[in-house]
Amino acid sequence: MKVNVVNLQRVGFPVLICSYIILALGYSMIVPLGEAPDEVPHFAYVQYLVEHQRLPAHEGATLGESHQPPLSYIVGALATFWIPQSDFQVIANPDYALEDLQAPNLLLHTRREAFPDSGWTLAWRIIRWLSVAMGAVTVWATWQLAREIFPVQSWIALGAAGFVAFLPEFLVVRASVNNDNLNVMLVSLGILLNVRMMQRPLDRRGDALLGILLGLAVLAKLSGLVLWIFTAEIYLYRAWKNQAWKRVAISAGLCFAVGLVFLVPWLIYAQIEYGDPLGWSLILSTTPTRQTPVTLASALFYLRGLFTGFWGRFGGMTQIEMPGGLYAALGALSLLSLTGWLVYARQVRHKKHDPKVGSLLALACAFWAPLLVAHLRFSISILGTDQGRQLFSGLSLLAPLLVVGLSRFLGKFAAILWSGGLFMLSLIMLLYLHVIYSPPMLDPLSKYSLGRLDVPIDFGKTIRVIDYRVDKTQISPGDSINVEFYWQALNPSNENYWLLLQLDGKETVAAKSDGVPSAGRRTTDWWQSGQIFFSRHKLVVPVDFAPGTYALRMGLHPFGRWEWLPVRGGDAIDFDNILVTTRP
């Protein structure tokens, strides 16, 4: 049996961590730059440090994250400062709409992001790879923590590590630029060190190392303060258990003093700059705040978001969700795991329990209780906190808790079910996101007709309109028009061309839409000769617009420049008449 345990530890974990790295790198390549939650302001923070060598102003691209402590961004800047990045630019997708995921991407992704990466795209990739490495350390810390509590049952350690490694939300955030990655790594290491020290004699070097982790965790993100509370609880427990209050007090004093050495400079800076040491006033001024009291509806919305966000919501606005049945299945499995602890409670009552299981439960409660209280307090004031990833600092304790709870019903199979099931789910979601972010292309050998054009419209020698359709030619103010196109690339182009659609009257423009011809998907600098694309565009007529007959006009120009591609001897072409009538 001992041989099997050793083999499981020597072979199982390396296979698991390699699988994690492959999946995480897959997510980092499949999810376009900037399409992970809050990734643009996180990366912009790093860029500001590289360019200005000081903390960012509370405006522009960094606004959403400018209140964050700087450690994570300093690490990113140190890793990428040597890369020329003066051409850094992100382009918002004008065709993105939360209620219509025809274009699921918040940003437009030009050939600037093509392989091989260089400049700012290379810097972005490198920080993503660093995040993957931080996630690997978190998985290792989870494995070591479970082994520390259950040294013989190695299957619990592998199940817990697999739960963390293959949790879809964990993977997608670890594959992006986000200060959560460093914070969760440092907190997980701090939890591990606390548990190890709890079972060993007092050690000054261990106290000092734990103090370093305490300071760095808060410098990565303010939620690292929960680790300070957990550490204080552990020192109190050690003093009570060993009845050595004075010795433990000296050790705790050393630990927290070292932590303050790292933390105090930031607290002083925040006090001077923002008027309070934690920068709470800046948080309130740079993030959306709750303007109305919490209601039952808003509480349920928050809880649903927290639950789905824990397992996995994707996209820059977390707008891409998994099927509801998957969330229901994961919820049922979690409920069954927690129900397993009722079985444990019954065993405690009959004095037939494993004390190690009780230790795990006590440790999990000691960390998660202040974590949930802090998150709830934060959510009362701040909007957008319904994101489960904000609770990931407690994953290393939650994962073994769920594995042990489910094992009350399924034995060792619980570890396989959690880790193996989440692995398959993460692999499926990786393939799904690949499909979501891959722009649809049509078969160039097929014939495409919308019934309006006998002769295609060529824009120079670059782009052709094969056919088009307008859904209605008579509307009232406040209505919208949908225009569909079949496009064909005549020749490759290095330009990101934009389509201007507008309703032109004799003296005014009723409505216009300016975006890429593919309606928010692949920009034209990716198009290759012969490729065909379909797109649908919406124009909304203002409610106060005067009735009359207007020409539906279109033209193509490079992004940021009004230099038109020639079309039939002009800069633009009228291809339909739209009658705007008064409302009945």
Secondary structure, 3 states (H helix, E strand, C coil): CHHHHHHHHHHHHHHHHHHHHHHHHHHHHHCCCCCCCCHHHHHHHHHHHHHHCCCCCCCHHHHHHCCCCCHHHHHHHHHHCCCCCCCCCCEECCCCECCECCCCCCEECCHHHCCCCCHHHHHHHHHHHHHHHHHHHHHHHHHHHHHHHCCCCHHHHHHHHHHHHHCHHHHHHHCCCCCHHHHHHHHHHHHHHHHHHHCCCCCHHHHHHHHHHHHHHHHHCHHHHHHHHHHHHHHHHHHHHHCCHHHHHHHHHHHHHHHHHHHHHHHHHHHHHHCCCCCHHHHHHHCCECCCCCCHHHHHHHHHHHHHHHHCEECCCCCEECCHHHHHHHHHHHHHHHHHHHHHHHHHHCCCCCHHHHHHHHHHHHHHHHHHHHHHHHHHHECCCCCHHHHHHHHHHHHHHHHHHHHHHHCCHHHHHHHHHHHHHHHHHHHHHHHHHCCCCECCCCCCCCCCCCCCEEECCCEEEEEEEECCCEECCCCEEEEEEEEEECCCCCCCEEEEEEEECCCCEEEEEEECCCCCCCCHHHCCCCCEEEEEEEEECCCCCCCEEEEEEEEEEECCCCCCCCECCECCEEEEEEEECCCC
